[in-house]
């Protein structure tokens, strides 16, 4: 089905199920016409809540509630918007929505209201994504960071970068026209210093964006090791409840167990895996295969070993050669050892007791430190993987420009690298983007937003 940007759209904006209040949102040129048919006896006053009785085509009452009208352009989408607030029953909302569609609206696609806000310059793309992130936030820190993005904290930094890149690029392109002059514009104009400052600013934004991405996506932590090392017990300790079965019998965990938890506001995806060892059991072999698959995708691998007979060389030989492995020596209460953490040439070693809880605080702090997580979100903004990738591309292009300046003074090539940096960074806010990217982003939104 082909959709027009001029269509009037409608959707239920409250979650499915029964509730005290249900809201239907309408956006488009027919919003006021639909209002006149739905409640002809009530006034339609801009930005005022009006008690209204909603009627069907036979003038029978469907429901009664509040109507709110926002004329364009002073609305969320930039178009005429009508909100109908009635009772939150599934059937009554469906009846009201069918009536709205009869009057000329069509059912909105996922994220289409916010997409129209973007297309009508009410929001940029980073702010639009923050709307969805705010709705799906699982921690208070994520909520605050999403609010920062919605208020334009992230976009302002990117727009300033793009503006400065544009200014420098214009200067370099202008200097190409004066290549025969005795003045070396690339040297005299302080271009190298400006490029260095741009690189530093991109790096600063990258550091903040990485924490924002962590708040959005969460960190994936895989618990690995031999059977009976305490993996399931550690999962239960971090989750705060019995998420996994714990038993003295080796090999209790045969499949992948996943839990999403919070550690001081940091979202974690904890994955408990089958004990890794040589086995002839087909079921256990499949569990071990799945464990290896999760290990390859992990942000951090916690390799658990029994402190009584730990052989790190044997344990690590069962895993791929990765740099994100933290060795955990569990059951130190049985050997009279104190909790400790130390850095080694190959990573981190941590001694604890899951049973007594000794050293768990060291593990939690280690997890936060390993990704640069801080509890303060005053200046943090929500970031997605595509934002991180765009920043990396922008940094690479500016760095290429700097190397070209130092080696060849090739103005045309330097200007082209700056153009590529502009395009990469502009994809974050949507000033330079593709329709495919827009479709992918807004299709992940809920209907009615």
Secondary structure by P-SEA (a helix, b strand, c coil): ccccccccccccccccccccbbbbbbbccaaaaaaaaaccccccccccccbbbbbcccccccbbbbbbbbcccccccccbbbbbbccccaaaaaaaaaaaaaacccccccaaaaaaaaaaccccaaaaaaaaaaaacccaaaaaaaaaaaacaaaaaaaaaaaaaaaaaaaaaaaaaacccccccccccaaaaaaaaaaaaaaaaaaaaaaaaaaaccbbbbbbbcccccaaaaaaaaacccccccccccccccbbbbbbbbcccbbbbbbbbccccccccaaaaaaaaaaaaaaaaccccccccccccccaaaaaaaccccccbbbbbcccccccccccccccccbbbbbbbcccccaaaaaaaaaaaaaccccccccbbbbcaaaaaaaaaaaaaaaaaaaaaaccccaaaaaaaaaaaaaaaaaaacccccaaaaaaaaaaccccc
